[in-house]
Amino acid sequence: MREPVQTQVRVRDRFGAVLTASVSMLFVEAVIGAIALVVWGQTQESPDLPYNAMGVVFLILVAPFLAAAGAALFAVLSVALVIPLLVAAGWLGRRLSGHERWWSIPALAAAGTAPLALAVAELVETGFLAGLGIWLAVTAALTATALVSRRLLLPDRPWLSGAAMFGRVALYGTLAVVTTGTLAGIALSVGIGYEPPRLSAEQVAGTWSDGRGGTLTLTADGKATATRVKTFDLDDSFEPVAHECTGTGTWEYDPGTGPWSQKVAVTVADCPWDTWEVFGTREHPKLFVYIGDPDSWDLYILQRRDQAAPFGSRHGERVS
């Protein structure tokens, strides 16, 4: 009469150990994924957005709550995806070869995540390569988690408790995170990150458009002509209010000490702009000023008139 009870205890303990290993692995993969996402973001065309110290402080304060929410989410993903994958892979291996095979895990993970990756790519309107990257990343994350958790189900391996498995994942996961962070730092230090194009006064001269009828013409002799170019101030609720500005004045290009510090100072009567800054690419340079508080990351963008997009201003949207 004691054997069924002992069997139930072993099954419960094994389920808990697998769940612990799975959640721990998903945590490690989430951190590595966040590092990779930061590096990818640094390679994308972006203006030099201001550093917000309060955002970092807020992130530190909410970190324990984010960790708790992450643990709950990863537990759900483990029960909904990882454990069923282990069960299905074990069944498939026994069905095809008489016993479990490790390769059935990546095969099933790839097949199962393909529709999800396709749906996400379609939803966010990414290209084929981006969709392929999403599929490979999700497949790799799910496969690695399942393979580590599978170690606890192999009959020819010494039994490990959930606590012991957590310790191993924490140790090797920390090494993986440190290695990833180090490689990311090296990659950024050698220059894979984005830099705005280094312009000259001759390249700045020309007509710039916001794509909505506003143009700013800068001539080689230092004269500036604004036609329906927008300026912004704040209303009583601190929301930006746009005004069209038309007039003539002067402009000057300051190369600064590097690509990030170059400025285009335009002085036009009744057009209270801040200094225009540069981003974009050498083929498609852009000028921008902040709308309202720079920490809000709302930008008013001008492009060369022959390159201007239908909407040259971005309000209420982070450009990154």
NORGILIN-V287460 format. One record per residue. N is the residue number from 0. PSI is psi in whole degrees, -180 to 180 (none if undefined). Layout:
BEGIN
N | PSI
N | PSI
END
This chain:
BEGIN
0 | -15
1 | -20
2 | -45
3 | -39
4 | -46
5 | -38
6 | -43
7 | -39
8 | -43
9 | -42
10 | -43
11 | -43
12 | -41
13 | -40
14 | -44
15 | -40
16 | -44
17 | -43
18 | -43
19 | -45
20 | -43
21 | -48
22 | -41
23 | -44
24 | -41
25 | -35
26 | -49
27 | -45
28 | -34
29 | -41
30 | -46
31 | -40
32 | -38
33 | -41
34 | -46
35 | -38
36 | -39
37 | -45
38 | -45
39 | -42
40 | -35
41 | -18
42 | -8
43 | 150
44 | 124
45 | 144
46 | 169
47 | 87
48 | 147
49 | 151
50 | 127
51 | 102
52 | -34
53 | -31
54 | -40
55 | -43
56 | -44
57 | -41
58 | -40
59 | -41
60 | -37
61 | -2
62 | -45
63 | -38
64 | -37
65 | -39
66 | -42
67 | -43
68 | -39
69 | -41
70 | -43
71 | -44
72 | -44
73 | -30
74 | -42
75 | -44
76 | -36
77 | -45
78 | -37
79 | -28
80 | -54
81 | -51
82 | -44
83 | -34
84 | -42
85 | -43
86 | -47
87 | -40
88 | -39
89 | -44
90 | -43
91 | -42
92 | -44
93 | -34
94 | -38
95 | -35
96 | 2
97 | -15
98 | 169
99 | 143
100 | 137
101 | -31
102 | -16
103 | -22
104 | -56
105 | -32
106 | -47
107 | -36
108 | -44
109 | -44
110 | -38
111 | -31
112 | -12
113 | -49
114 | -38
115 | -46
116 | -40
117 | -41
118 | -43
119 | -44
120 | -39
121 | -38
122 | -44
123 | 3
124 | 49
125 | 168
126 | -178
127 | -45
128 | -39
129 | -42
130 | -41
131 | -40
132 | -41
133 | -45
134 | -47
135 | -39
136 | -45
137 | -42
138 | -45
139 | -43
140 | -45
141 | -40
142 | -47
143 | -43
144 | -45
145 | -38
146 | -39
147 | -45
148 | -31
149 | -29
150 | -32
151 | -11
152 | -5
153 | 126
154 | -22
155 | 9
156 | 148
157 | 143
158 | 135
159 | 137
160 | 169
161 | -39
162 | -42
163 | -41
164 | -38
165 | -42
166 | -42
167 | -45
168 | -40
169 | -42
170 | -57
171 | -31
172 | -40
173 | -42
174 | -41
175 | -41
176 | -45
177 | -43
178 | -44
179 | -44
180 | -40
181 | -46
182 | -37
183 | -43
184 | -42
185 | -44
186 | -43
187 | -35
188 | -26
189 | 1
190 | 25
191 | -11
192 | 162
193 | 142
194 | 142
195 | 159
196 | 141
197 | 110
198 | 177
199 | 170
200 | -37
201 | -36
202 | -27
203 | -35
204 | 136
205 | -169
206 | 128
207 | 142
208 | 148
209 | 1
210 | 2
211 | 24
212 | -8
213 | 131
214 | 149
215 | 113
216 | 123
217 | 118
218 | 162
219 | -22
220 | 12
221 | 12
222 | 147
223 | 138
224 | 120
225 | 133
226 | 107
227 | 33
228 | 141
229 | 144
230 | 164
231 | 140
232 | 179
233 | 138
234 | -172
235 | -24
236 | 15
237 | 29
238 | 139
239 | 137
240 | 127
241 | 143
242 | 141
243 | 142
244 | 132
245 | 132
246 | -177
247 | 158
248 | -144
249 | 165
250 | 160
251 | 137
252 | 128
253 | 112
254 | -17
255 | -159
256 | -1
257 | 179
258 | -35
259 | -16
260 | 2
261 | 144
262 | 155
263 | 106
264 | 118
265 | 126
266 | 109
267 | 134
268 | 137
269 | 15
270 | 87
271 | 67
272 | 154
273 | 175
274 | 137
275 | 141
276 | 170
277 | 136
278 | -159
279 | -150
280 | 171
281 | -38
282 | -31
283 | 71
284 | 157
285 | 148
286 | 146
287 | 155
288 | 157
289 | 145
290 | 116
291 | -137
292 | 124
293 | -29
294 | -15
295 | -15
296 | 27
297 | 131
298 | 147
299 | 120
300 | 136
301 | 141
302 | 161
303 | 141
304 | -34
305 | -1
306 | 0
307 | 136
308 | 166
309 | -31
310 | 108
311 | -12
312 | 145
313 | 116
314 | 134
315 | 18
316 | 131
317 | 131
318 | 116
319 | none
END
